[in-house]
Amino acid sequence: MIHFPKTLDEAAGLSGSVRAGGTDLQERRHLGLDTASLVELRDVPGMDGIELDETHLHVGAGFTVHGLSADQRVIDGFPGLAAAAGGLATPQIRHRATVGGCILQEVRCWYYRHPDLVCLKKGGATCLARQGDHHFHSCFQLGPCVAPHPSTLALALLAYDAQCELDDGTLLDMPTLLGDGTDPRRTHALPSGRLLKAVHVPLGEVGERAAYGRAISRARAEWPLVEVIARLWVDERKGTVTAARVAMGGVANRPLDLPAVAEALVGQEPTDEVLAAAAAKAADGAEPLPGTAYKVGLIPGAVRDILTRARDANLDQQPADDGSGAATPHGLPRPPGGG
């Protein structure tokens, strides 16, 4: 059965799986992983807009990922967010996928997605990836499930201190919405019966330099092995970093904030040596599985590369994403797929 609610309140009162863009949900239904009734949000007004005021960027949960990557206000004021939105998935998916759906999507673990297997996330007794093929899984262990978190957009919004507004007006910051990863059956902590209505991103300080990028496998390029977003502010007179924010995905069942990396940059001139020393701290605390130890080796280089791109970013000469897939909103080669 498909329900077509006309208001957000009506949608929240219905039981079933919520569909907006459907880029993840439709695949899970095709695999038989979701058989519930559908709550189709296409007729619910007010969820697909974007506004910028004096303090925040306000993005409806139904706004498309492409729209987020291509909006000039996002490119100018939130360059790392625009780069991440423009660097995930494919042009076709970005034009269809919604901000809310991207944040709340399910993991791409092949054990979870297999219709005939019952892993820990589906109510089974064990995480099948731990003793099976986990080559693309986590190298940081936050809980018993080692499937890496699938959302590039969640990573970017974490780095931008975004708050998510629910249908009842509750505001949750990204760590609260995502949860701590200890519950293997939940990829996010959205309360039962609640809907994600909008995302609010606070304005940062003027002069932000930012970059996003990912290390990928050519065989499975749609999903990152390691992905990184970096935000830097540099005192042009002194030549030193005054503030920094660095976050990493693809390596744990939740996006990881990297405060130690940021702290190593503040007060320093962002030379290649300083960036490399800070990036080396990104792998601290890793607990790889036998098949994911290689990711620990990838992390310092990936973080160093994105820090370098952020340091060298020229925000006045970055073209907007036209949806062609040729370049990111920051003029960098577009990494393929995922997230």
Secondary structure, DSSP 8 states (H G I E B T S, - for coil): -EE--SSHHHHHTS-SEEESS-TTHHHHHHTTS--S-EEE-TT-TTSS-EEE-SSEEEEETTSBHHHHHH-HHHHHH-HHHHHHHHHSS-HHHHHH-BHHHHHT-----HHHH-TT---GGGT-SS-HHHHS--TTS-SS-SSS-------HHHHHHHHTT-EEEETTS-EEEHHHHH--S--TT-SS---TT--EEEEEEE---TT-EEEEEEEE-STTTTSEEEEEEEEEEEETTTTEEEEEEEEEESSSSS-EE-HHHHHHHBTS---HHHHHHHHHGGGTT----GGGHHHHHHHHHHHHHHHHHHHH--GGG-----SSSSB-TTSSB------
